[in-house]
Amino acid sequence: MSAVMSSVAWSFFIWANAQIQILEDYNMATKKNTPETTEVVESAAKVTNPERDKENMAAAETALDTAIAAYNTALATEDVVAMREAEAAIAKAAQEFAEAAECATFAICRADEHPLRKAAEIHSYRVIAHKAVREDKILTGFEKTDREKPIDLERLAKQCGLPTLWTHTTERLNQIMTLRVAKNMGATATELKDISKSYFMSRASGEMEAGGTPTSNTQMTKALQSICDMILGVDAVRVNNHDLAYIENAHTKKGRGKIAVGTANHSFMRRLVLDVLHRCVTDGVYEVEFKKAKTA
């Protein structure tokens, strides 16, 4: 165990020192755009049309309402073909609404002096979908529903021509979290080594000399701070132990095994970082959701 942990601790030391160079690269990247990123930004600017986005959202929502009504009619008449056609129309309308809603939200962010900070403030946008309605466990139809979809910070950063090195660092932090969970649950040295080797990482992330299991909450908080610095700028926000606790608690869930724990994938980890940024820029307070006892 000690040999593995020493190796892991050394890797984390390398990561900590690498942050200085990463932040320098970030600062350099923000001062200029490559031809590729410039093309992306110009392309995004050309397609930005707030009025059209609103019209597309309205049209998509109307189409979804129509398709749901068609499905319910087909269900009542047991017209299987019409039901399948309606389901396809529902999925298409929901997708078109989501795309238009994202365009509209990105436009708001790009118009701000600090696009990613604005995105952290907004956090999410409304999308529409459908859900089944049942009576006595029997499907009686569909009805429209909506939810909040978190902003994809990486996609927005690319549209703005901003660097995305932070995504790789976030992946490495995800690996560290997973190793830490395993260690806290009594994983053996061999198991920790297997996790370190087999954990999925993109090539870009794997090339970075970063990773390991930190020995204290202070180190983990510093790691999280470095990611936030890369996204919003050095010391634009300050994270604390509550932010780390939020990520640690939201990072795991019941696994598929009988006594297993599942950890977050990279996409969800980026979502958690967005949550932390939102808390920081809005001076919010984390909440604990639980089932309350019924009152008489």
Summary of the structure (lengths in Angstrom):
residues: 296
radius of gyration: 22.8
end to end distance: 54.5
largest distance: 68.5
contacts: 856
relative contact order: 0.13
helix: 65%
strand: 10%
